[in-house]
């Protein structure tokens, strides 16, 4: 089998410098006018799409720093949260979500009310199957990083839903208009509601 040695320039699109990867929140703030505090109620303080085959459907999958992973459809991201912060309870109906603690200590909760949980220490990993409501919370004394890998079919990446309590908390703090705006942009808050 033939081999090749790419040049520095050829490798440049395959390298992600953490400090240079724009946060998803920054993109939402700039492009859609969603305040950072609202986004922190439904996602990690900072989420970066580090690598995926390209932009994928869904709120958390803008153009990645590195377009790669051609062997399958996945998004590799890094969530950064301050102490006791993390996204609200949410579910991925079709995609698999895997968490690995890069730094700090993380509580992973699951169940529609977060009734089950486990702690992840440095480099511990948990793979959440589809259709399980879950959330992660940094239980460290300082900002910590969690690697998040989402896998599925390309057309399944917009499969996330959240508990209505998250929408209620946003409405209480920012008004129902903000929830309406989020829903117009594709965010869902219907876990447990009969359709």
N, C-alpha and C positions, 0 to 999 in steps of 0.2 A: 504494500500500500504506500502511496506517495505521501510525503510529508512536506511541510512548508514552514518557513519562519517569517511571521508577519513583521512588518516594520513598526516602529513606534507609532507612526501616523495611522497605520491600519489597526493597531490595537486601541487607539484612543477612544473610539466609540464603545469599546467593551470594558472601559474602566469607569467606576463610579467613585468619586471622592465625596465622602460623607458630607463634608462641610458645604459642598456645592450642589447637593441634591435639594431641589425646592420642595418645601412641605406641601402636602395636599391642601392644608388649611390656607396657606398663602395663596394658592391658586383659586380656592373658593372665594377668599376675601377679595382678590383682585378681579376675578372674572364674574362673580355672581353676587357680590355685596353681602355675604353672610358674615356677621361679626364673629371674631375668634371665640368669644365666650359661648356663643350658641353652639359652635362646632365642638367645643370641649364638653358639651353636655351629651353629644352623640358619638364622639370618637376620641381617640387619644389626643393629648395636647399637640403632639407632632407626629405625623405619619408621612413617610417618604416612600414613594414607589421607586425602588432601587433597580429592579430588573423584571421585565416581562417581555413577551414576544412583540409588544407594541402597546399602544393605548387599548384598553379593554373596556367593555361596557361597565357601568357602575360609577358610584360617586368617588371611590377610592383608587381608581386606576387610570390616572392621566398618563400622558407620555412618560415612560420611565427614563431614568438616567442612562441605563444600558438596555438596548433591545437585544434580548438573547433568550436562551431557554427554548430554542426551536423544537426540541424533542417533545414538548408537551405544553399545554397552556397553563401557566401559573403566573402569579404575581408575588415577588419577594419584596417585602417592605420592612421598615424598621419603625416601630412605634416608640416614642419617647414620652414618658409621663412623669410629672412631679409626684412626690409622696401622696398616696391615697387617691390618685386620679386614674381614670381609665374610662373607656366608653360605657355607655349604658348597656343594659341587656339587649342583645340583638341575635338574630338567627340568619344563617346562610342556608337557604332551602336546597340548593343543588351543589354548591361548591364545598370543598373540604378546606378547613382552616387549621393550620398547625402553628403552635407558639413555641418559641425557644427563648429562654431567659439568657440574654447576652450579659447584662449586668443587673444587679439588684435581686430582689425577691418579689415574686409575682403571685398574686392569688388569682386563680382561674375559677370562676363560678359557672355553673350550668344548671339548667332547669328554668322554667318560665318565670320563676321568682328568685333564681340564684340559690336554690336550696341545697345544692351540692357544691363542693369546692375542694380544691387541692392547692398546695403551695409549690411553686417552681423555684428552685435555687439555680445558681449559676450553671448554664448549659443544660438544664433539665428541659425536656420537651414533652408536649402533649398534642395529640392530633385529634381535633374535634370533627366528628362526622357531620354530614348535612342534617338539617332539620332539628338540631339541638340548640336551644337558646343558650347564649353564653356571654361572658364579659371577662375582661382582665383588669386588674387593679395593681398598681405599684405599691407594695407594702414595705418599701425601703425608706430610709431617712433622707434620700436625695434622688434627683432625677435618675431614671433607669431606662435601659433600652431592651426592647422585646422584638425578636425577629418574628415576622408574621408571613407565612406562606399560604396563599390561597390557590387551590387547584380546581380545575373543572373544564368544561367546554367553553369555548370563546363566547357563545351567546348566553351563557349562564352567569356571567359576572355581575349582573344587576339583580341579584337574588336576595338582597339583604332587607330585612324588616326589623323593626324595633318595637319595644313595649310602649303602649300608650302613655305610661307614666312619664316617659322622657318628653313626649310632646306636651303633656300637662305642665311639667317643670319649665319648659321653654316658654309656653304661653303665659305662665305666671310671672316670669321674669321679663319677657320681651313683648308680650301680647300675642293674641291669636294670629295676627297678621304675619308674624314671623313663622309660625307653624304652617300657615297656608302657603307662604313662599317656599319653604322647604319641601312641602308636598308637591307643589308645582314643579320644582326642580327634580323630583323623583324620589325623595326620601319617604319612607313608609313607616308608620307607627301603628301597626294593626295586629301585633301578636296577641292572640287570645280573643280577638273580635271575630264574630261569625260574619262571614262574607255573604 
